[in-house]
């Protein structure tokens, strides 16, 4: 297998030109913000993260998640999950590898928690809407 073939496989089997990223040659990040077709790709805490300074918001969230002390490195995050996270904080956990039903439940649960956090004390109409998510 040639060097170009190995590099292509390294980036989610999606071809990318080396001149698009200065870190291309040495990058082992499983999620690349320069690839537009990430689909159901997964990232596990402890795996490499993109080194580009100006990158997608979900890459910054990956960096914060990697710093969490209580994170379970055997549980993964999808792009949808990373984009959905409002704030990276203690207790955040991913899902079992490849379980799409868990991803949907995680997104519903995190969405409900986000709506509850937005509800103001004394505003029963907003609290009711949050509970109905």
C-alpha positions in Angstrom: 0.0 0.0 0.0 1.5 3.4 -1.0 1.9 6.5 1.2 -1.0 8.3 -0.5 -3.3 5.3 0.1 -2.4 5.1 3.8 -3.0 8.8 4.2 -6.4 8.6 2.6 -7.4 5.7 4.9 -6.2 7.7 7.9 -8.8 10.4 7.2 -12.0 8.3 7.4 -11.3 6.9 3.9 -12.2 10.2 2.4 -9.6 11.7 0.0 -8.2 15.0 1.0 -5.5 17.0 -0.7 -2.4 17.6 1.5 -2.4 21.3 0.7 -5.8 21.8 2.4 -4.3 21.3 5.9 -0.7 21.9 7.1 -1.1 19.0 9.6 -2.1 16.5 6.9 1.0 14.4 6.9 1.1 13.7 10.6 -2.6 13.8 11.5 -4.3 10.8 13.1 -7.5 12.5 14.1 -10.5 10.3 13.2 -12.7 13.3 12.7 -11.5 16.0 10.3 -13.4 19.3 10.0 -12.2 19.6 6.4 -14.0 16.4 5.4 -17.6 17.3 4.6 -19.0 13.7 4.8 -18.5 12.7 8.4 -21.8 10.9 8.5 -22.0 8.5 11.5 -18.3 8.8 12.4 -17.4 8.4 16.1 -14.8 9.9 18.3 -13.6 8.4 21.6 -12.0 10.5 24.3 -8.4 9.8 24.2 -8.2 9.6 20.4 -6.3 12.4 18.6 -8.1 15.7 17.9 -7.6 18.1 14.9 -4.7 20.5 15.5 -6.1 23.4 13.3 -6.5 26.5 15.4 -9.5 27.8 13.5 -11.8 24.9 13.4 -15.4 23.8 13.9 -17.1 24.4 17.3 -17.3 20.6 17.8 -13.5 20.3 17.6 -13.2 22.8 20.5 -15.7 20.7 22.4 -13.6 17.6 21.8 -10.6 19.3 23.3 -12.6 20.2 26.4 -14.1 16.7 26.7 -10.6 15.2 26.5 -9.6 17.3 29.6 -12.5 15.9 31.7 -11.1 13.7 34.5 -14.3 11.5 34.9 -14.8 10.8 31.2 -15.2 7.2 30.1 -12.8 6.7 27.2 -14.7 3.6 26.0 -17.8 5.6 25.2 -18.0 7.6 22.0 -19.4 10.8 20.7 -20.8 11.4 17.2 -20.7 14.7 15.3 -24.4 15.2 16.1 -23.7 14.8 19.8 -20.7 17.1 19.7 -22.7 19.7 17.9 -25.5 19.4 20.4 -23.5 19.9 23.5 -24.1 23.4 25.0 -21.5 23.2 27.7 -18.8 20.6 28.4 -19.0 19.8 32.1 -18.3 17.1 34.7 -20.6 14.1 34.3 -20.8 14.3 30.5 -20.6 10.8 28.9 -20.8 9.4 25.4 -22.7 6.3 24.2 -21.8 2.7 23.5 -20.0 2.2 20.2 -22.3 2.1 17.2 -25.6 2.1 19.1 -27.8 4.6 17.2 -30.7 4.1 19.6 -28.5 5.3 22.4 -27.5 8.3 20.3 -31.1 9.3 19.8 -31.9 8.9 23.5 -28.7 10.9 24.4 -29.8 13.7 22.1 -33.3 13.8 23.5 -32.0 13.7 27.1 -29.4 16.4 26.5 -32.0 18.5 24.6 -34.4 18.3 27.5 -31.7 19.2 30.0 -30.7 22.2 27.9 -34.4 23.4 27.7 -34.8 23.0 31.5 -31.7 25.0 32.1 -33.1 27.8 29.9 -36.3 27.9 31.9 -36.5 30.8 34.4 -37.7 30.3 37.9 -41.3 31.3 38.2 -41.9 31.0 34.5 -44.2 28.0 34.5 -45.1 28.3 30.8 -41.4 27.9 29.8 -40.9 25.1 32.4 -43.9 23.3 30.9 -42.6 23.6 27.4 -39.2 22.3 28.6 -40.7 19.2 30.2 -42.7 18.4 27.0 -39.6 18.0 24.8 
